Amino acid sequence: MDFSAKQIAELLDGEIVGNENSLVSDISRIEEGRKGTISFLSNPKYEKYIYSTNASIVLVNKSFKPSQKIKSTLIKVDDSYKSVAILLSFYDSVVNNKKGISELSFISEKTNAKNLLYLGEFSFIGDNVKIGNNIKIYPQVYVGDNVILGNNVTLHAGVKVYHGTVIGDNCVINAGSVIGGDGFGFAPSDSDYKRIPQVGNVILEDNVDIGANSTIDRATMGSTIIRKGVKIDNLVQIAHNVEIDSNTVVAAQSGVSGSTKIGKNVMIAGQVGFAGHLTIGDNAKFAAKSGIANNVAKNSINQGIPAYNLRDFQKAYIFYKRLPQTNNRIDELEKQVKELTEIVNKLTK
């Protein structure tokens, strides 16, 4: 679908410099701009590309003053970076504007699917599922019995939502993720491990985003809870009975063990691991690859295995990097002490 500079300017409340009839159908980076695409300039260090780009339209700040001739049509806006976010959201809504229920999907007779906006091929919806407004379910999605889907929920291809899961408004779950699988509950016996039934559920509150191939386990009893505004990246494991409070972000390949409670506005970088039954304070931050074995205070910044205060870790790391040189100095000192000891022993005989 093509959009003109005039239409885009109206959407962004921008001012056109150039041909208002310039057409675009895709988005590109300014250094890779192609005819028929729209790009943007917000960082001054990329200004050199605006004079050579082949993008048909470029978004710029109103304060921008070119030093050379520009062949692209410009749309001047208050903040080009924010305008790109608006444009990308609009583009995404157009590209993913799927509608209709595929004849190759299955909906239980015990579920009312009248509110479904889109249901893709080979998807399954079980008994007594409560479906909100504007729901999009892509191909090969499984929605188990007694699931609750709020308004404006999107389940991308291959998502599995186990029975009893509750998903709030405006949630997005990306391809391949599993919500509500059994928690890792086994009791050791004399010869093997006995499976402990996991009879709880998972609750995702409003505005939660889950990346691709992430897993959130159902509680042994009660609920595993992901609260409002939490953002979880790809390949993240959340174990049974974990609670993650509002607006916390979790980057890829991180894992949270059972019954750990994570506070509000926590920032967790990639490959961070949490032991079980911990309490993590609000606004805490964790650098990549950190291992968390103890409770963590609010507002703290942590790094290391096991993790501790970031400033202390950085100071310690300075000494760690010097260990080879320090070891050589110790060897040299030991050698000198040995020689001095031999000399003293000879003089005292």
Sequence and secondary structure as in RCSB ss.txt:
>XXXX:A:sequence
MDFSAKQIAELLDGEIVGNENSLVSDISRIEEGRKGTISFLSNPKYEKYIYSTNASIVLVNKSFKPSQKIKSTLI
KVDDSYKSVAILLSFYDSVVNNKKGISELSFISEKTNAKNLLYLGEFSFIGDNVKIGNNIKIYPQVYVGDNVILG
NNVTLHAGVKVYHGTVIGDNCVINAGSVIGGDGFGFAPSDSDYKRIPQVGNVILEDNVDIGANSTIDRATMGSTI
IRKGVKIDNLVQIAHNVEIDSNTVVAAQSGVSGSTKIGKNVMIAGQVGFAGHLTIGDNAKFAAKSGIANNVAKNS
INQGIPAYNLRDFQKAYIFYKRLPQTNNRIDELEKQVKELTEIVNKLTK
>XXXX:A:secstr
  EEHHHHHHHHT EEES TT EESEE  GGG  TTEEEE  SGGGHHHHTT   SEEEEETT   SS   SEEE
EES HHHHHHHHHHHHHHHHT   EE TTSEE TTS  TTEEEE TT EE TT EE SSEEE TT EE TT EE 
TT EE TT EE TT EE TT EE TT EEEE    EEE SSSEEE     EEEE TT EE TT EEE  SSSEEE
E TT EE SS EE TT EE TT EE TT EE TT EE TT EE TT EE SS EE TT EE TT EE S B TT 
EEEETTEEEHHHHHHHHHHHHTHHHHHHHHHHHHHHHHHHHHHHHHHT 
